Structure formats: C-alpha cells, structure tokens
Amino acid sequence: MKFKLGCTLNYNVESLSTFVFNIRVVETHCQKILTEQLIIDPDISIDEYVTPIVENRYFRVNVPGGTNLNIFYQATVEMTHFYEDANTIAEVPPADLPVETFHYLYPSRYCESDRLHYLALSEFGDLTTGYSRVTAICNWIYEKVIYEYGTSNPHTSAFDTATERIGVCRDFAHLAIAYCRALNIPARCVAGYAYGLNPPDFHACFEAYLGGRWYLFDATRLAPQNGIVRIGTGRDASDVAFATIFGNIALNKMEILMEHIPDENSSEVPELTTQAISIS
C-alpha cells in the first residue's frame, strides 16, 4: 500500500528562535520511503538527530528574528502491514517481556498509569486478557470520552482526560496508554500521518506490546489503522511533537497532505478492519 504525504508549515519568527521538527517518516521494515523532499526557506542549515532503536528523525533549525520561515516536506511511502487474527494474540507476562519494553511500562509525564491503576483494574481487570482487552480499553474511551477540537491543552494528561471525559487524539492515546500500563501491558505513543482525517492533521494513536510484537490501536476511530504512517514513537506526546519551539514565533499556516496511491497490482485500500495490524 502506497501513500503520498507531507506538510507545509509557515512561521513568522519575531526573535532568534530554535525549532526542533519531527515531521519526516521513519523508515522500518514495514515502511519504505520511495521518494522524499525537504525544503527550508530561507535556506538554513539543519542539525539532524536519529534516536536509537525507534529511529525518530528530528532536525533542528536556528532562525534569526524577522524571518518568514517556510518548511515543506513531502514523501512517497510504501507500507507493508503485518496482519494477525486478533483472537490468537495473548498478553506477555512481565517475567517474559523483552527488557527493551520496560521503558513503556512505567508512568510518564502525560500517562500517569500509577494514578489510574485502580480505575483500570475496576474497568478492565476482570476481562479476558490479550488483544481483546486492549480493544475493550479503546471501546471504553470511544464511548465515554467526547472527541472535540480545542478542548485540551499542552498540560492535559491521561488523568485529566479520565476525569473530564473530553479531548483530542493525543488525549485518547494517552488515556489508552495509561490504562494499558496500569494492567502491565507495555504501550507507547505513535505520531503519524493518517489517511481520511477531516480536517487533515498530524495524528496520535498508540501501540501495545502483545504476543511478541507491537500492535497498532486508535481509540478515536477517525482513521483506518492501515492508513497510518509513522513519524515517531515515544513514551507519550512529549517525545513525538511535530514541532518543539524555543522562541517568539507565530504559526501562520499548517497544511497536511495524505493521499492513498492506488496500486494496479493490489486491491488493498485503507479501511477499518477487525484484524490486528502491526507497522513495527
């Protein structure tokens, strides 16, 4: 399955400012970048950093005051999804978890699994373990939390969302991650481009470690899981923000592109499915 995707960003920079962007697609054995273009206007040098293991591709630009900064990124990506029968996927006991997943068992800034431990146990503790229990967490959030733009802020955490019952995609993901971790299921935040979002935007969802690999989930149901292309992976949204800015700036424009490219050799299209999907 192929996608054409990208973004256009425009900022007024009032004083010397530093931007750290996370907008480029990660290349893994499930995601192959066929073409890629990054244009920065004015032409400013960048410092690049790729994180170990998950390979998030950050780049930094230092921009003088009085600058109109334009960022253009576009890529063509081929996805090779891994599908599995959800009924066959079990949870992995802590004693058998790979040590590299422990990082995603602990509470983090936006996912206070310790504060939500008893709520998670009361709602999901008696359910059959496995993929179906994580699905039940997503169903609970979808049914009990209202999705509405502009209802949260950079300080909103999973505990806030569980209390206030309203939020956006990152809040849905944070709450699901916190519930999973409270039940000893490693979970992590995924930021990406998502097919079918209206209006188009960067999207946050999550992965849970089950049956020996990471499986993708999205409690918002706003985009098909096989229509999500990964930008970054982290403990929560603080690790995968599309832009972290140090300075006095104003965002003038943000446009997101995400198109499915039909393949003459395949009839596969982005659509909601009951199968378990992995892009890791």
Residue pairs with C-beta under 8 A, 6 or more apart in sequence:
1 78
1 79
1 81
1 226
1 260
1 263
1 266
1 268
1 269
1 270
2 34
2 76
2 77
2 78
2 79
2 260
2 261
2 263
3 76
3 77
3 79
3 193
3 195
3 227
3 229
3 258
3 259
3 260
3 261
4 74
4 75
4 76
4 257
4 258
4 259
4 261
5 25
5 74
5 75
5 76
5 77
5 193
5 229
5 257
5 258
5 259
6 37
6 72
6 73
6 74
6 75
6 193
6 256
6 257
7 23
7 71
7 72
7 73
7 202
7 242
7 254
7 255
7 256
7 257
8 70
8 71
8 72
8 73
8 253
8 254
8 255
8 257
9 23
9 69
9 70
9 71
9 72
9 243
9 251
9 253
9 254
10 68
10 69
10 70
10 71
10 251
10 252
10 253
10 254
11 19
11 63
11 68
11 69
11 249
11 250
11 251
11 252
12 68
12 69
12 249
12 250
12 252
13 63
13 64
13 65
13 66
13 67
13 68
13 69
13 247
13 248
13 249
14 65
14 66
14 247
14 248
14 249
14 250
15 65
15 247
15 248
16 62
16 63
16 64
16 65
16 247
17 62
17 63
17 65
17 245
17 246
17 247
17 248
17 249
18 60
18 61
18 62
18 63
18 245
18 246
18 247
19 60
19 61
19 63
19 69
19 243
19 244
19 245
19 246
19 247
19 249
20 58
20 59
20 60
20 243
20 244
20 245
21 58
21 59
21 60
21 61
21 71
21 242
21 243
22 56
22 57
22 58
22 191
22 231
22 232
22 240
22 241
22 242
22 243
22 244
23 71
23 73
23 231
23 242
23 243
24 36
24 38
24 57
24 59
24 73
24 75
24 231
25 31
25 33
25 36
25 57
25 75
25 77
25 193
25 229
25 230
25 231
26 54
26 55
26 56
26 57
26 230
26 231
26 232
26 233
27 33
27 55
28 55
28 230
28 279
28 280
29 80
30 79
30 80
30 81
30 82
30 278
30 279
30 280
31 77
31 78
31 79
31 80
31 229
31 230
31 279
32 77
32 78
32 79
32 80
33 75
33 76
33 77
34 75
34 76
34 77
34 78
35 75
35 76
36 73
36 74
36 75
36 76
37 72
37 73
37 74
37 75
38 59
38 71
38 72
38 73
39 70
39 71
39 72
39 73
40 46
40 61
40 69
40 70
40 71
40 72
41 69
41 70
41 72
42 67
42 69
44 61
44 62
44 63
45 61
46 59
46 60
46 61
47 59
47 60
47 61
48 57
48 58
48 59
48 60
49 58
49 59
49 60
50 56
50 57
50 58
51 58
53 100
54 232
54 233
54 234
56 231
56 232
56 233
56 234
56 239
56 240
57 232
61 69
63 69
63 247
65 248
69 249
74 257
76 261
77 229
79 226
79 229
79 279
81 226
81 277
81 278
81 279
82 213
82 277
82 278
82 279
83 273
83 275
83 276
83 277
83 278
84 211
84 215
84 275
84 276
84 278
85 275
85 276
86 131
86 132
86 135
86 274
86 275
86 276
87 131
87 132
88 211
89 130
89 131
89 210
89 211
89 215
89 276
90 129
90 130
90 131
90 210
90 211
91 129
91 130
91 133
91 184
91 185
91 210
91 211
92 209
92 210
92 211
92 212
93 184
94 105
94 184
97 105
97 186
97 209
101 186
101 209
102 186
103 235
104 181
104 186
104 187
104 188
104 209
104 235
105 181
105 184
105 186
106 113
106 181
107 113
107 114
107 115
107 178
107 181
108 235
108 236
108 238
109 157
109 235
109 236
109 238
110 156
110 157
110 158
110 170
110 174
110 236
110 237
110 238
111 157
111 158
111 174
111 177
111 178
111 181
111 187
111 235
111 236
112 157
112 158
112 159
112 178
113 120
113 158
113 177
113 178
113 179
113 180
113 181
113 182
114 182
115 159
116 158
116 159
116 162
116 175
116 178
116 179
116 182
117 182
119 162
119 179
119 182
120 178
120 179
120 182
120 183
121 182
121 183
123 140
123 179
124 133
124 136
124 137
124 140
124 179
124 183
125 183
127 133
127 136
130 210
130 211
131 210
131 211
131 215
131 276
133 183
133 185
134 176
134 180
134 185
134 208
134 210
134 215
134 217
135 217
137 176
137 179
137 180
137 219
138 176
138 217
138 218
138 219
140 179
141 172
141 175
141 176
141 219
142 172
142 219
142 220
142 221
144 165
145 161
145 165
145 166
145 167
145 171
145 172
145 175
145 219
146 165
146 166
146 167
147 166
147 167
147 168
147 169
147 172
147 220
147 222
148 166
148 167
148 168
149 168
151 166
151 167
151 168
152 160
152 161
152 166
152 167
152 168
152 170
152 171
156 167
156 171
157 174
158 171
158 174
158 175
158 177
158 178
158 179
159 178
160 171
161 167
161 171
161 172
161 174
161 175
162 175
162 178
167 175
169 203
169 204
169 205
169 220
169 222
170 189
170 204
170 237
172 204
172 218
172 219
172 220
173 189
173 190
173 204
173 205
173 206
173 218
173 219
173 237
174 189
174 236
174 237
175 219
176 187
176 206
176 217
176 219
177 187
177 188
177 189
177 206
177 236
180 186
180 187
180 206
180 208
181 187
185 208
185 209
185 210
186 208
186 209
187 206
187 207
187 208
187 209
188 206
188 207
188 214
188 233
188 234
188 235
189 204
189 205
189 206
189 233
189 234
189 235
189 236
189 237
189 239
189 240
190 204
190 205
190 206
190 207
190 216
190 228
190 230
190 232
190 233
190 240
191 202
191 203
191 204
191 230
191 231
191 232
191 233
191 234
191 237
191 240
191 241
191 242
192 202
192 203
192 205
192 228
192 229
192 230
192 231
192 232
193 202
193 203
193 228
193 229
193 231
193 256
193 258
194 201
194 203
194 205
194 222
194 223
194 227
194 228
194 229
194 258
195 223
195 224
195 227
195 228
195 258
195 259
195 260
195 270
196 222
196 223
196 224
196 227
196 258
196 270
197 203
197 222
197 223
197 256
197 258
200 255
200 256
200 257
200 258
201 256
202 231
202 242
202 256
203 218
203 222
203 223
203 228
204 237
204 240
205 216
205 217
205 218
205 219
205 220
205 223
205 225
205 228
206 216
206 217
206 218
206 219
207 214
207 215
207 216
207 217
207 233
207 280
208 214
208 215
208 217
209 215
213 278
213 280
214 278
214 280
215 276
215 277
215 278
216 225
216 228
216 277
216 278
216 279
216 280
217 225
218 225
218 228
221 272
223 270
224 270
224 271
224 272
224 273
225 272
225 273
225 277
226 268
226 270
226 271
226 273
226 277
227 258
227 260
227 270
227 271
228 279
229 258
229 279
230 279
231 240
231 242
232 239
232 240
233 239
233 240
234 240
260 269
260 270
262 269
